[in-house]
Amino acid sequence: MLILGIDPGSRLTGYGVLDVTHATPRYVASGCIRTRADDLAQRLAQIYAGISELVGRHGPGEFAIEQVFMAKNADSALKLGQARGTAIVCAANHGLPVSEYGPRQIKQAVTGSGGADKAQVQHMVTAILGLSGTPQADAADALAIALTHAHARLGLVSQGSYGGHRRRQKGTSWRAFRPS
């Protein structure tokens, strides 16, 4: 089974795909969806289209995403939340169960320290997956999210105070909704 991990952003959304069929997660793909539009609505549409393309290309069975954290300012936090919501809606429309992980929980699961920096996350993702090169920071974060989900599936991720895990079960599509 494949897991699609997403590190959301309104300008740059990282993605990572892992195969967790075997005991050790195996790298499949990673990269970034780079939005080119100035208009936020168009950037969100590009994020949706990019994730939809990834789902079509790789056919993941599960979707994992980072929970919202405090941004530098309110405007940045709102844009990040909108990008995150777009990614979740895309996953839900493709019938994927969605799991969410806090930033500290992801860092703890991958590096052993909830206060790890981006370079430490990149290093550990590269080492754990046996990659020949270091992925770009946003792609490494997305792979870390997918690794965290892979560990959570095996019961290796604590539900401690450093970040919660929430899973939204696969359900019927929004298209099944009929207004009364």
C-alpha positions, 0 to 999 in steps of 0.5 A: 500500500502507498501513503501520500504525505503532504506538507501544505503551503500556498506557494510550495506544497511538498509531497512524498510517496512511500510504499509500506507493503513491507516491514520497511517503508520504501521511497517511491517519489517526492517533490513539490507542487509549485504554484505560479499564480498571484491570485490565491484562488488560482494557487489553491486550484493548482494545489488541488490539481497537483495533488489530484494528479499525484493520486492518479499517478501513484494510487495511494491508499492513505493520505497524511498531512501536517496539522496547522501550526502557528505561522509568522502572521495571521495572513500567512496562517490563513493562507496555509490553512486554506492550502491545507483544506484544499489538500484535504478536500482533494484527498476526500474527493478521491476517497482517501482516509486522511490522517493529521499529525502535529509538527512536533509529533512528526519531528519526534517520530523521524528524528527522536526530538520534537524540537529538530530543525529542517536540516535534521529532518532532511538528514534523517529522512535521507538516512531512513529511506536510504536515499542517494541525495537529500530531498528539498526541505518541503519534500523531505517534510512530506516524506517525514509526514508519510513516515510518521503515518507509516509508524502510526499504522504500526503503533510506533508513534506515541499519542503524547503531548507533543502533538495529536494524531487525528484520522478521518475515516474514508467515507462517502464522497461529498457528491453523495450529499443531497440538500433537503 
